[in-house]
């Protein structure tokens, strides 16, 4: 069964304190692994797509990496505005996205 | 301008009532998806819709649910007889470009009392 597990569930960081979020997955025929940001009461906002092991993508303070079993979202020198829930999702043999429960990130000034 | 709008933004309904949620993209799409997110839980796939037909549906998408494209510009999700457990955020999503990522609408919060 296709599955996504994210850790930690919640993460509190001081502004400027870098860290990483983990997404472990099992899927039949990975077409893509996706990272989204979700603010309270809003829809998921697309961040990155990773297609194959070894691939990396960067956007501002965020960098996503992918191996055959997991993905990491590295946050470098976070700011309070980076506070949100970060969602990981995979797409296998069909179009549907299978989401993890997310990591709730809080960055304090 | 947002890529897609969803209406209403919040709907409160009584158990057993029918609700229709609407999604209007700014451009035409053949593919469309509906997801839901119960408060505090993960985003869950409901149904995918391609060229006016359901292409895949989840176990959640039972006979109480239906999807339509009543005209070329909007998509609807209907719940025929709502239950308390249908209370959730409902998101529509669509692919953009040649890759597989899906872009989500702002959502409709459905509260069943």
gemmi code that builds the backbone of each chain (N, CA, C; Angstrom):
import gemmi

chains = {
    "A": [
        ("UNK", (0.839, -1.188, 0.000), (0.000, 0.000, 0.000), (0.880, 1.246, 0.000)),
        ("UNK", (0.543, 2.196, -0.848), (1.304, 3.442, -0.904), (1.120, 4.237, 0.381)),
        ("UNK", (2.226, 4.773, 0.900), (2.165, 5.415, 2.211), (3.224, 6.496, 2.339)),
        ("UNK", (2.883, 7.549, 3.071), (3.807, 8.649, 3.342), (3.809, 8.938, 4.832)),
        ("UNK", (5.001, 9.018, 5.415), (5.154, 9.314, 6.837), (6.082, 10.500, 6.990)),
        ("UNK", (5.617, 11.508, 7.720), (6.426, 12.707, 7.930), (6.835, 12.835, 9.391)),
        ("UNK", (8.042, 13.339, 9.579), (8.525, 13.584, 10.945), (9.437, 14.801, 10.943)),
        ("UNK", (9.507, 15.526, 12.069), (8.633, 15.350, 13.239), (7.238, 15.889, 12.957)),
        ("UNK", (6.309, 15.651, 13.871), (4.954, 16.200, 13.712), (4.981, 17.702, 13.871)),
        ("UNK", (5.802, 18.177, 14.795), (5.895, 19.606, 15.050), (7.345, 19.965, 15.317)),
        ("UNK", (7.709, 21.170, 14.949), (9.088, 21.628, 15.094), (9.078, 23.108, 15.439)),
        ("UNK", (9.766, 23.451, 16.527), (9.883, 24.841, 16.938), (11.330, 25.267, 16.765)),
        ("UNK", (11.553, 26.318, 16.026), (12.903, 26.808, 15.753), (13.019, 28.269, 16.117)),
        ("UNK", (14.217, 28.632, 16.519), (14.529, 30.040, 16.684), (14.859, 30.593, 15.301)),
        ("UNK", (14.533, 31.832, 15.071), (14.882, 32.457, 13.804), (16.369, 32.274, 13.529)),
        ("UNK", (16.700, 31.798, 12.322), (18.092, 31.576, 11.964), (18.605, 30.178, 12.254)),
        ("UNK", (17.808, 29.376, 12.982), (18.229, 28.020, 13.361), (17.818, 27.030, 12.267)),
        ("UNK", (18.759, 26.552, 11.519), (18.480, 25.661, 10.387), (18.062, 24.274, 10.871)),
        ("UNK", (17.261, 23.579, 10.069), (16.825, 22.231, 10.421), (16.321, 21.518, 9.172)),
        ("UNK", (15.900, 20.262, 9.359), (15.393, 19.459, 8.246), (14.119, 18.739, 8.641)),
        ("UNK", (13.227, 18.608, 7.656), (11.998, 17.850, 7.817), (12.120, 16.583, 6.976)),
        ("UNK", (11.581, 15.484, 7.498), (11.724, 14.204, 6.824), (10.396, 13.705, 6.261)),
        ("UNK", (10.475, 13.067, 5.107), (9.311, 12.427, 4.486), (9.751, 11.050, 4.002)),
        ("UNK", (9.249, 10.014, 4.646), (9.530, 8.643, 4.210), (8.342, 8.126, 3.414)),
        ("UNK", (8.611, 7.367, 2.373), (7.509, 6.943, 1.518), (7.701, 5.518, 1.009)),
        ("UNK", (6.582, 4.890, 0.743), (6.566, 3.648, -0.024), (5.497, 3.820, -1.086)),
        ("UNK", (5.865, 3.573, -2.323), (4.927, 3.773, -3.414), (5.314, 2.865, -4.568)),
        ("UNK", (4.309, 2.404, -5.285), (4.554, 1.599, -6.477), (4.775, 2.521, -7.657)),
        ("UNK", (5.995, 2.499, -8.190), (6.237, 3.297, -9.371), (6.142, 4.792, -9.138)),
        ("UNK", (7.123, 5.332, -8.438), (7.093, 6.767, -8.108), (7.153, 7.609, -9.373)),
        ("UNK", (6.106, 8.437, -9.548), (6.130, 9.400, -10.652), (6.687, 10.735, -10.177)),
        ("UNK", (6.404, 11.047, -8.909), (6.892, 12.311, -8.386), (6.665, 12.401, -6.897)),
        ("UNK", (7.509, 13.172, -6.217), (7.329, 13.485, -4.803), (7.201, 15.003, -4.718)),
        ("UNK", (6.208, 15.448, -3.972), (5.840, 16.858, -3.963), (5.908, 17.408, -2.549)),
        ("UNK", (6.379, 18.640, -2.431), (6.324, 19.364, -1.178), (5.382, 20.552, -1.341)),
        ("UNK", (4.530, 20.696, -0.321), (3.589, 21.803, -0.285), (3.731, 22.518, 1.051)),
        ("UNK", (3.352, 23.767, 1.035), (3.219, 24.545, 2.266), (1.738, 24.821, 2.479)),
        ("UNK", (1.271, 24.689, 3.729), (-0.127, 24.989, 4.009), (-0.223, 25.910, 5.212)),
        ("UNK", (-0.855, 27.051, 5.019), (-1.147, 27.966, 6.110), (-2.531, 27.627, 6.651)),
        ("UNK", (-2.802, 27.980, 7.918), (-4.084, 27.596, 8.533), (-5.284, 28.083, 7.726)),
        ("UNK", (-6.208, 27.175, 7.453), (-7.429, 27.527, 6.745), (-7.261, 27.759, 5.258)),
        ("UNK", (-6.081, 27.450, 4.727), (-5.813, 27.685, 3.298), (-5.537, 26.369, 2.569)),
        ("UNK", (-5.525, 26.458, 1.238), (-5.182, 25.292, 0.447), (-3.680, 25.082, 0.385)),
        ("UNK", (-3.246, 23.863, 0.126), (-1.810, 23.601, -0.026), (-1.220, 24.439, -1.159)),
        ("UNK", (-0.044, 24.992, -0.885), (0.660, 25.812, -1.874), (1.865, 25.034, -2.371)),
        ("UNK", (1.929, 24.831, -3.672), (2.984, 24.009, -4.251), (4.364, 24.642, -4.056)),
        ("UNK", (5.331, 23.799, -3.675), (6.714, 24.239, -3.524), (7.637, 23.571, -4.538)),
        ("UNK", (7.733, 22.242, -4.483), (8.705, 21.502, -5.302), (8.116, 20.201, -5.818)),
        ("UNK", (8.667, 19.746, -6.940), (8.503, 18.372, -7.399), (9.878, 17.757, -7.560)),
        ("UNK", (10.027, 16.527, -7.068), (11.247, 15.745, -7.265), (10.857, 14.455, -7.962)),
        ("UNK", (11.639, 14.069, -8.962), (11.242, 12.923, -9.769), (12.110, 11.696, -9.572)),
        ("UNK", (13.402, 11.887, -9.239), (14.259, 10.718, -9.141), (15.291, 10.919, -8.041)),
        ("UNK", (15.782, 9.795, -7.522), (16.762, 9.815, -6.437), (17.986, 10.619, -6.843)),
        ("UNK", (18.446, 11.450, -5.911), (19.593, 12.293, -6.168), (19.231, 13.700, -6.602)),
        ("UNK", (17.969, 13.893, -6.946), (17.535, 15.207, -7.411), (17.417, 16.175, -6.243)),
        ("UNK", (17.721, 17.436, -6.498), (17.604, 18.493, -5.498), (16.936, 19.704, -6.141)),
        ("UNK", (16.120, 20.408, -5.329), (15.492, 21.637, -5.786), (15.630, 22.679, -4.678)),
        ("UNK", (15.798, 23.929, -5.069), (15.951, 25.004, -4.086), (15.035, 26.156, -4.401)),
        ("UNK", (14.565, 26.799, -3.321), (13.751, 27.997, -3.456), (13.942, 28.831, -2.196)),
        ("UNK", (14.607, 29.934, -2.344), (14.885, 30.828, -1.211), (15.573, 30.034, -0.086)),
        ("UNK", (14.966, 29.927, 1.073), (15.604, 29.265, 2.210), (15.312, 27.766, 2.251)),
        ("UNK", (14.608, 27.258, 1.285), (14.202, 25.860, 1.257), (14.981, 25.066, 0.210)),
        ("UNK", (15.319, 23.853, 0.595), (15.980, 22.933, -0.343), (15.426, 21.546, -0.119)),
        ("UNK", (14.953, 20.917, -1.187), (14.382, 19.585, -1.101), (15.299, 18.593, -1.783)),
        ("UNK", (15.464, 17.428, -1.152), (16.288, 16.363, -1.700), (15.500, 15.066, -1.698)),
        ("UNK", (15.940, 14.117, -2.525), (15.202, 12.867, -2.669), (16.156, 11.681, -2.743)),
        ("UNK", (15.828, 10.627, -1.974), (16.492, 9.339, -2.123), (15.423, 8.324, -2.525)),
        ("UNK", (15.791, 7.057, -2.592), (14.827, 6.040, -3.016), (13.769, 5.757, -1.954)),
        ("UNK", (14.024, 6.196, -0.708), (13.090, 5.890, 0.367), (12.552, 7.122, 1.081)),
        ("UNK", (13.229, 8.260, 0.925), (12.801, 9.423, 1.685), (13.204, 10.721, 1.004)),
        ("UNK", (12.578, 11.777, 1.501), (12.914, 13.116, 1.024), (13.115, 13.995, 2.249)),
        ("UNK", (13.976, 14.981, 2.094), (14.198, 15.945, 3.148), (13.906, 17.343, 2.625)),
        ("UNK", (13.320, 18.128, 3.509), (13.148, 19.550, 3.228), (14.026, 20.291, 4.222)),
        ("UNK", (15.100, 20.867, 3.707), (16.039, 21.590, 4.553), (15.642, 23.060, 4.579)),
        ("UNK", (15.615, 23.599, 5.781), (15.276, 25.018, 5.933), (16.490, 25.719, 6.525)),
        ("UNK", (17.043, 26.628, 5.762), (18.260, 27.324, 6.163), (17.914, 28.723, 6.678)),
        ("UNK", (18.395, 29.017, 7.872), (18.168, 30.336, 8.492), (16.715, 30.767, 8.379)),
        ("UNK", (15.785, 29.988, 8.949), (14.365, 30.312, 8.785), (13.979, 31.639, 9.424)),
        ("UNK", (12.902, 32.204, 8.874), (12.325, 33.425, 9.402), (10.919, 33.120, 9.911)),
        ("UNK", (10.375, 33.990, 10.742), (9.014, 33.740, 11.258), (7.984, 33.500, 10.153)),
        ("UNK", (8.156, 34.143, 9.006), (7.189, 33.960, 7.914), (7.263, 32.564, 7.283)),
        ("UNK", (8.250, 31.782, 7.653), (8.321, 30.389, 7.185), (7.436, 29.473, 8.028)),
        ("UNK", (6.852, 30.013, 9.081), (5.969, 29.213, 9.933), (4.754, 28.764, 9.138)),
        ("UNK", (4.516, 27.459, 9.109), (3.421, 26.861, 8.344), (3.489, 25.356, 8.568)),
        ("UNK", (2.532, 24.643, 7.993), (2.622, 23.187, 7.944), (3.163, 22.792, 6.581)),
        ("UNK", (4.175, 21.944, 6.583), (4.786, 21.495, 5.336), (4.332, 20.064, 5.052)),
        ("UNK", (3.739, 19.898, 3.885), (3.158, 18.624, 3.490), (4.002, 17.959, 2.415)),
        ("UNK", (4.129, 16.664, 2.529), (4.807, 15.850, 1.525), (3.757, 14.947, 0.888)),
        ("UNK", (3.842, 14.751, -0.401), (2.897, 13.883, -1.107), (3.638, 13.124, -2.192)),
        ("UNK", (3.155, 11.925, -2.496), (3.733, 11.149, -3.585), (2.655, 10.817, -4.598)),
        ("UNK", (3.111, 10.584, -5.797), (2.231, 10.174, -6.883), (2.821, 8.902, -7.469)),
        ("UNK", (1.996, 7.860, -7.520), (2.477, 6.588, -8.029), (2.009, 6.335, -9.441)),
        ("UNK", (1.329, 5.231, -9.608), (0.904, 4.839, -10.955), (-0.310, 5.597, -11.472)),
        ("UNK", (-0.996, 6.317, -10.594), (-2.153, 7.105, -11.022), (-1.934, 8.562, -10.626)),
        ("UNK", (-2.872, 9.420, -10.976), (-2.698, 10.850, -10.734), (-2.863, 11.263, -9.273)),
        ("UNK", (-3.538, 10.443, -8.487), (-3.863, 10.891, -7.130), (-2.609, 11.148, -6.316)),
        ("UNK", (-2.675, 12.169, -5.475), (-1.602, 12.473, -4.550), (-1.910, 11.808, -3.217)),
        ("UNK", (-0.898, 11.191, -2.642), (-1.014, 10.566, -1.323), (-0.178, 11.401, -0.371)),
        ("UNK", (-0.861, 12.007, 0.586), (-0.221, 12.960, 1.488), (0.186, 12.323, 2.802)),
        ("UNK", (1.219, 12.909, 3.403), (1.531, 12.640, 4.788), (0.742, 13.594, 5.675)),
        ("UNK", (0.910, 13.431, 6.976), (0.164, 14.265, 7.927), (0.795, 15.637, 8.121)),
        ("UNK", (2.010, 15.816, 7.611), (2.612, 17.145, 7.655), (3.485, 17.380, 8.876)),
        ("UNK", (4.346, 18.375, 8.758), (5.143, 18.867, 9.883), (4.758, 20.316, 10.126)),
        ("UNK", (4.320, 20.589, 11.351), (3.936, 21.952, 11.701), (5.157, 22.690, 12.214)),
        ("UNK", (5.593, 23.671, 11.464), (6.810, 24.420, 11.790), (6.453, 25.773, 12.389)),
        ("UNK", (7.061, 26.079, 13.518), (6.931, 27.400, 14.127), (8.314, 27.994, 14.276)),
        ("UNK", (8.484, 29.194, 13.751), (9.764, 29.898, 13.839), (9.565, 31.133, 14.684)),
        ("UNK", (10.330, 31.230, 15.763), (10.185, 32.344, 16.693), (11.295, 33.363, 16.489)),
        ("UNK", (10.944, 34.650, 16.599), (11.967, 35.703, 16.411), (12.943, 35.755, 17.587)),
    ],
    "B": [
        ("UNK", (-4.293, 37.564, -9.702), (-5.586, 36.880, -9.819), (-5.387, 35.395, -9.488)),
        ("UNK", (-6.253, 34.837, -8.629), (-6.075, 33.430, -8.252), (-6.308, 32.504, -9.437)),
        ("UNK", (-5.610, 31.368, -9.413), (-5.751, 30.383, -10.482), (-7.137, 29.752, -10.482)),
        ("UNK", (-7.682, 29.596, -9.297), (-8.979, 28.940, -9.176), (-9.734, 29.513, -7.983)),
        ("UNK", (-11.025, 29.617, -8.114), (-11.857, 30.055, -6.997), (-12.786, 28.922, -6.608)),
        ("UNK", (-13.103, 28.877, -5.319), (-14.037, 27.888, -4.819), (-15.143, 28.611, -4.053)),
        ("UNK", (-16.361, 28.174, -4.297), (-17.499, 28.761, -3.599), (-18.418, 27.674, -3.081)),
        ("UNK", (-19.054, 27.901, -1.929), (-18.779, 29.026, -1.030), (-17.469, 28.813, -0.291)),
        ("UNK", (-17.002, 29.826, 0.407), (-15.786, 29.640, 1.200), (-16.108, 28.859, 2.474)),
        ("UNK", (-17.321, 29.034, 2.976), (-17.750, 28.307, 4.162), (-19.229, 27.999, 4.033)),
        ("UNK", (-19.602, 26.757, 4.284), (-21.010, 26.369, 4.248), (-21.341, 25.572, 5.493)),
        ("UNK", (-22.424, 25.978, 6.123), (-22.950, 25.255, 7.272), (-24.257, 24.614, 6.841)),
        ("UNK", (-24.397, 23.328, 7.099), (-25.599, 22.635, 6.670), (-26.018, 21.641, 7.747)),
        ("UNK", (-27.269, 21.255, 7.699), (-27.746, 20.268, 8.657), (-27.575, 18.871, 8.089)),
        ("UNK", (-27.365, 17.942, 8.981), (-27.212, 16.539, 8.608), (-28.385, 16.095, 7.735)),
        ("UNK", (-28.075, 15.398, 6.658), (-29.099, 14.918, 5.755), (-29.386, 15.832, 4.576)),
        ("UNK", (-28.883, 17.048, 4.627), (-29.103, 17.989, 3.528), (-28.094, 17.755, 2.411)),
        ("UNK", (-28.469, 18.203, 1.222), (-27.574, 18.135, 0.070), (-26.760, 19.424, -0.014)),
        ("UNK", (-25.485, 19.276, -0.385), (-24.655, 20.460, -0.616), (-23.959, 20.318, -1.967)),
        ("UNK", (-23.723, 21.450, -2.587), (-22.976, 21.489, -3.843), (-21.839, 22.475, -3.670)),
        ("UNK", (-20.638, 21.986, -3.883), (-19.449, 22.820, -3.791), (-18.952, 23.090, -5.206)),
        ("UNK", (-18.522, 24.328, -5.447), (-18.133, 24.709, -6.804), (-16.684, 25.136, -6.898)),
        ("UNK", (-16.136, 24.887, -8.053), (-14.730, 25.198, -8.311), (-14.653, 25.778, -9.718)),
        ("UNK", (-14.046, 26.961, -9.842), (-13.963, 27.612, -11.145), (-12.512, 27.968, -11.431)),
        ("UNK", (-11.868, 27.267, -12.365), (-10.507, 27.641, -12.742), (-10.537, 28.808, -13.711)),
        ("UNK", (-9.422, 29.533, -13.791), (-9.400, 30.682, -14.702), (-9.153, 30.253, -16.135)),
        ("UNK", (-8.688, 29.027, -16.335), (-8.496, 28.535, -17.688), (-9.057, 27.122, -17.773)),
        ("UNK", (-9.299, 26.667, -18.982), (-9.892, 25.346, -19.152), (-8.930, 24.228, -18.787)),
        ("UNK", (-9.455, 23.224, -18.126), (-8.657, 22.054, -17.785), (-9.475, 20.811, -18.075)),
        ("UNK", (-8.822, 19.829, -18.651), (-9.492, 18.549, -18.853), (-9.442, 17.700, -17.596)),
        ("UNK", (-8.331, 17.835, -16.845), (-8.149, 17.089, -15.606), (-8.572, 17.952, -14.423)),
        ("UNK", (-9.204, 17.292, -13.451), (-9.572, 17.992, -12.234), (-9.654, 16.991, -11.101)),
        ("UNK", (-9.358, 17.477, -9.899), (-9.315, 16.581, -8.751), (-10.057, 17.227, -7.594)),
        ("UNK", (-10.602, 16.392, -6.725), (-11.163, 16.844, -5.453), (-10.480, 16.090, -4.313)),
        ("UNK", (-10.147, 16.855, -3.283), (-9.559, 16.307, -2.061), (-10.333, 16.861, -0.868)),
        ("UNK", (-10.193, 16.205, 0.265), (-10.747, 16.762, 1.480), (-9.722, 16.654, 2.598)),
        ("UNK", (-9.912, 17.504, 3.605), (-9.033, 17.488, 4.772), (-9.882, 17.708, 6.010)),
        ("UNK", (-10.079, 16.652, 6.768), (-10.742, 16.784, 8.053), (-9.792, 17.523, 8.991)),
        ("UNK", (-10.358, 18.375, 9.844), (-9.553, 19.217, 10.723), (-8.511, 18.404, 11.483)),
        ("UNK", (-7.248, 18.799, 11.329), (-6.168, 18.149, 12.052), (-5.670, 16.867, 11.406)),
        ("UNK", (-6.244, 16.511, 10.240), (-5.845, 15.267, 9.591), (-5.200, 15.542, 8.235)),
        ("UNK", (-4.810, 14.474, 7.556), (-4.114, 14.634, 6.300), (-5.073, 14.950, 5.151)),
        ("UNK", (-4.539, 15.506, 4.093), (-5.303, 15.736, 2.880), (-5.546, 14.378, 2.212)),
        ("UNK", (-6.806, 14.123, 1.863), (-7.171, 12.812, 1.292), (-7.781, 12.979, -0.096)),
        ("UNK", (-7.381, 12.128, -0.997), (-7.904, 12.117, -2.362), (-9.349, 11.626, -2.365)),
        ("UNK", (-10.188, 12.301, -3.131), (-11.563, 11.849, -3.310), (-11.772, 11.276, -4.706)),
        ("UNK", (-11.497, 12.102, -5.727), (-11.858, 11.705, -7.084), (-11.033, 12.484, -8.093)),
        ("UNK", (-10.761, 11.842, -9.216), (-10.149, 12.541, -10.349), (-11.119, 12.488, -11.521)),
        ("UNK", (-11.080, 13.528, -12.316), (-12.088, 13.761, -13.344), (-11.356, 14.153, -14.606)),
        ("UNK", (-11.565, 13.398, -15.664), (-10.876, 13.696, -16.910), (-11.858, 13.705, -18.058)),
        ("UNK", (-11.908, 14.807, -18.741), (-12.721, 14.909, -19.947), (-14.169, 14.488, -19.684)),
        ("UNK", (-14.719, 15.005, -18.600), (-16.116, 14.794, -18.218), (-16.435, 13.400, -17.705)),
        ("UNK", (-15.408, 12.654, -17.321), (-15.658, 11.341, -16.739), (-14.777, 11.139, -15.512)),
        ("UNK", (-15.272, 10.357, -14.552), (-14.454, 9.988, -13.405), (-13.390, 9.007, -13.869)),
        ("UNK", (-12.122, 9.314, -13.570), (-11.053, 8.400, -13.944), (-10.579, 7.562, -12.760)),
        ("UNK", (-10.722, 8.074, -11.569), (-10.369, 7.312, -10.374), (-11.126, 7.880, -9.183)),
        ("UNK", (-11.504, 7.024, -8.256), (-12.141, 7.494, -7.027), (-11.645, 6.680, -5.849)),
        ("UNK", (-11.691, 7.290, -4.675), (-11.229, 6.623, -3.473), (-12.406, 5.924, -2.788)),
        ("UNK", (-12.071, 5.189, -1.725), (-13.117, 4.515, -0.943), (-14.046, 5.530, -0.278)),
        ("UNK", (-13.542, 6.728, -0.022), (-14.369, 7.758, 0.608), (-15.496, 8.175, -0.330)),
        ("UNK", (-15.216, 8.172, -1.600), (-16.148, 8.676, -2.616), (-17.199, 7.617, -2.880)),
        ("UNK", (-18.192, 7.541, -1.969), (-19.230, 6.526, -2.119), (-20.420, 7.102, -2.876)),
        ("UNK", (-21.545, 6.407, -2.811), (-22.713, 6.800, -3.608), (-23.290, 8.153, -3.194)),
        ("UNK", (-22.892, 8.656, -2.046), (-23.391, 9.959, -1.605), (-22.710, 11.116, -2.330)),
        ("UNK", (-21.601, 10.819, -2.988), (-20.835, 11.851, -3.668), (-21.044, 11.761, -5.175)),
        ("UNK", (-20.982, 12.899, -5.831), (-20.972, 12.915, -7.292), (-20.216, 14.161, -7.753)),
        ("UNK", (-19.677, 14.089, -8.934), (-18.984, 15.232, -9.523), (-19.560, 15.490, -10.909)),
        ("UNK", (-19.558, 16.765, -11.274), (-20.061, 17.142, -12.577), (-19.266, 18.320, -13.113)),
        ("UNK", (-19.368, 18.468, -14.412), (-18.880, 19.669, -15.075), (-20.080, 20.244, -15.813)),
        ("UNK", (-20.905, 21.022, -15.097), (-22.176, 21.469, -15.681), (-22.008, 22.342, -16.916)),
        ("UNK", (-20.914, 23.043, -17.016), (-20.598, 23.767, -18.237), (-19.086, 23.770, -18.387)),
        ("UNK", (-18.573, 24.459, -19.377), (-17.141, 24.387, -19.644), (-16.271, 25.113, -18.651)),
        ("UNK", (-16.900, 25.846, -17.720), (-16.087, 26.728, -16.891), (-16.049, 26.362, -15.424)),
        ("UNK", (-16.859, 25.426, -14.985), (-16.790, 25.099, -13.567), (-17.056, 23.630, -13.300)),
        ("UNK", (-16.614, 23.213, -12.127), (-16.746, 21.831, -11.689), (-17.478, 21.824, -10.353)),
        ("UNK", (-18.295, 20.808, -10.116), (-19.018, 20.734, -8.853), (-18.793, 19.391, -8.176)),
        ("UNK", (-18.854, 19.429, -6.853), (-18.858, 18.236, -6.017), (-20.143, 18.280, -5.217)),
        ("UNK", (-20.949, 17.248, -5.352), (-22.217, 17.185, -4.647), (-22.177, 16.090, -3.602)),
        ("UNK", (-22.677, 16.425, -2.423), (-22.891, 15.422, -1.376), (-24.391, 15.359, -1.157)),
        ("UNK", (-24.974, 14.212, -1.411), (-26.447, 14.119, -1.451), (-27.080, 14.225, -0.076)),
        ("UNK", (-26.568, 13.532, 0.891), (-27.141, 13.513, 2.231), (-25.991, 13.592, 3.219)),
        ("UNK", (-25.708, 14.801, 3.671), (-24.503, 15.005, 4.464), (-24.589, 14.332, 5.829)),
        ("UNK", (-23.396, 13.905, 6.282), (-23.257, 13.315, 7.604), (-22.314, 14.194, 8.416)),
        ("UNK", (-22.337, 13.997, 9.717), (-21.458, 14.788, 10.573), (-19.997, 14.624, 10.146)),
        ("UNK", (-19.639, 13.399, 9.771), (-18.247, 13.112, 9.418), (-17.821, 13.694, 8.074)),
        ("UNK", (-18.761, 14.316, 7.356), (-18.399, 15.010, 6.114), (-17.838, 16.402, 6.392)),
        ("UNK", (-17.901, 16.838, 7.620), (-17.337, 18.142, 7.982), (-15.842, 18.132, 7.710)),
        ("UNK", (-15.393, 19.050, 6.864), (-13.996, 19.069, 6.428), (-13.781, 20.268, 5.522)),
        ("UNK", (-12.515, 20.486, 5.162), (-12.180, 21.398, 4.069), (-12.161, 20.584, 2.790)),
        ("UNK", (-12.781, 21.103, 1.753), (-12.803, 20.429, 0.458), (-12.029, 21.291, -0.535)),
        ("UNK", (-11.048, 20.661, -1.168), (-10.194, 21.371, -2.117), (-10.356, 20.793, -3.513)),
        ("UNK", (-10.428, 21.657, -4.496), (-10.267, 21.207, -5.865), (-8.824, 21.466, -6.275)),
        ("UNK", (-8.344, 20.726, -7.242), (-6.967, 20.869, -7.697), (-6.903, 20.539, -9.183)),
        ("UNK", (-5.889, 21.072, -9.836), (-5.735, 20.820, -11.256), (-4.252, 20.814, -11.597)),
        ("UNK", (-3.873, 20.102, -12.633), (-2.474, 20.103, -13.047), (-2.182, 21.334, -13.878)),
        ("UNK", (-0.934, 21.747, -13.851), (-0.552, 22.899, -14.660), (0.768, 22.603, -15.324)),
        ("UNK", (0.896, 22.932, -16.562), (2.125, 22.675, -17.282), (2.224, 21.216, -17.699)),
        ("UNK", (3.420, 20.804, -18.015), (3.620, 19.442, -18.529), (4.063, 18.470, -17.443)),
        ("UNK", (4.222, 18.948, -16.217), (4.656, 18.060, -15.149), (3.448, 17.612, -14.336)),
        ("UNK", (3.691, 16.871, -13.282), (2.600, 16.207, -12.582), (2.051, 16.973, -11.390)),
        ("UNK", (2.654, 18.109, -11.062), (2.192, 18.778, -9.849), (0.760, 19.263, -9.991)),
        ("UNK", (0.081, 19.300, -8.864), (-1.306, 19.760, -8.828), (-1.381, 21.041, -7.998)),
        ("UNK", (-2.170, 21.974, -8.491), (-2.355, 23.255, -7.827), (-3.732, 23.274, -7.185)),
        ("UNK", (-3.746, 23.682, -5.943), (-4.958, 23.583, -5.147), (-5.685, 24.920, -5.047)),
        ("UNK", (-7.011, 24.825, -4.982), (-7.815, 25.999, -4.712), (-7.788, 26.350, -3.236)),
        ("UNK", (-8.448, 27.459, -2.870), (-8.426, 27.914, -1.477), (-9.288, 27.073, -0.552)),
        ("UNK", (-10.190, 26.283, -1.115), (-10.981, 25.375, -0.295), (-12.339, 25.913, 0.108)),
        ("UNK", (-13.240, 24.981, 0.408), (-14.540, 25.272, 1.020), (-14.593, 24.539, 2.343)),
        ("UNK", (-14.869, 25.310, 3.396), (-15.040, 24.673, 4.705), (-16.498, 24.256, 4.853)),
        ("UNK", (-16.733, 22.964, 4.981), (-18.093, 22.445, 5.166), (-18.263, 22.024, 6.610)),
        ("UNK", (-19.281, 22.569, 7.219), (-19.616, 22.210, 8.600), (-21.004, 21.589, 8.601)),
        ("UNK", (-21.091, 20.350, 9.042), (-22.376, 19.650, 9.120), (-22.791, 19.568, 10.596)),
        ("UNK", (-23.982, 20.083, 10.886), (-24.453, 20.096, 12.285), (-25.616, 19.137, 12.506)),
    ],
}
model = gemmi.Model(1)
for chain_id, residues in chains.items():
    chain = gemmi.Chain(chain_id)
    for i, (resn, *xyz) in enumerate(residues, 1):
        res = gemmi.Residue()
        res.name, res.seqid = resn, gemmi.SeqId(i, " ")
        for name, pos in zip(("N", "CA", "C"), xyz):
            atom = gemmi.Atom()
            atom.name, atom.element = name, gemmi.Element(name[0])
            atom.pos, atom.b_iso = gemmi.Position(*pos), 0.0
            res.add_atom(atom)
        chain.add_residue(res)
    model.add_chain(chain)
structure = gemmi.Structure()
structure.add_model(model)
structure.setup_entities()
